[in-house]
């Protein structure tokens, strides 16, 4: 099940041009946190995706769905899960150039996720 927490949201239905968001994902074998920033409105939302009784591929697909059509995507977590998300994202978007490489694989707190999203958007 996915839950969303939204901070600094704004209404984008008033004809403003939308700017593609950036996303940072932290994933483990059991859950993921996806933080997405939309530079057009200045907000960051985070979604927690819990792995249910499902295959790894289905879990990863739900995580990629939460990323959406982000212009830049950073994936954090253990190498096998990180690679699975990156491959699934590229399979959907056909845009490997949108992936931002990073070395860190350990757990990341929500504040650090938000900071990384803001940094990607600049």
N, C-alpha and C positions, 0 to 999 in steps of 0.2 A: 504494500500500500504506500502511496506517495502522499506526503503532506507538504504544504507550502507555507512559508512565512514571508511576508512581503514588507519591505521597508522603503520609505520614500517613493511611494507609487504616485503616478500621475495619470490623468485621463489622456489617452492618445487618439481619441475618436474625433477630434476637432479639425481634421484635415492637415495636421502637421506631417511633414515627411518623416518616415521612420528611419532610424539608424540601426543597422544590424547590431545585436548585442554581443557581448563577450561572455564566456563562461569558464568557470573553474569547477572541476569535478574531483572529489575525493571518494575513492571506492575501495571497499574491502570485499571479501567473499559474502558477507551478510547484509551490508547496507552501503548506501552511497549518499553523499550530500552534493547537490548541484547548486552552485551560486551563479546567477545570471544577472549581468548589469546591462541596462539599455542606456547608451549614451544620449539618446534622444530625449529621455525624460529624467535621467539622473538617478534612477532607482536601482536597487539591488534586491532580488528575491532569491530565497533559498528553498530548495525542495529536498526532502529526505525520502529516499526510495529504499524500502525494506525488501529484502529477498524473501519471497513467500516459498511455498512448496512448488518450485518451478526450476526449469533448467537454467544453467548459467547464461545461455544464449538469450533466453526470454528476459532474465533479470537485466542483462546488459542492454537489451533493446529498449527496456523501459527507461534506463538511465539515459541512453542516447535520445530518446523521445523528450526527456526533460531538458536536455541541452538545446534542442530545437535547431534553428538555422543560425547559430551563433557564428559571427565573423572570425573570432579567434577563440580557440578552445585549449585549455591547459588541463591535463589529467594527472592526478596525483594518486598514489597508492602503491600496493605491491605490484611488481613488474607484470605478472601474468594477468591480473585484472586490468591494469592500466593499458596493456597492449590490446586486450579484448575490447575495451571501450574505444580505443583509437581506431582499431580495424573496423568496428561496427559503425563508427561515425563516418569514416571515409567511405564505407560501402553505401551509406545513405546519401551523404553529401557530395561524393565524388570530388572532394576538395582536401587532399592531404596537406596542402599549403596552409590551411587554417589551424593546424595543430601547432602548439607551442611546446617545445621540449623543456623538460625540467628534470633535475636529478633526485629531488626529495621523494621518499617513498613512505615515510612514517605518517602517523595520524596527524591531522591538521584541525585546529579548532575553528569554529565559525568566524571568528574575528579575522584570523589569518586568511580564510577563504575570501572574505569580503575585501581585504586589502589587496589580494592578488587579482581579484576581478577589477578593482579600481585601477591597478597598475597596468593591466592588459588594455584597458580602455583608453589609455593616454598615448 
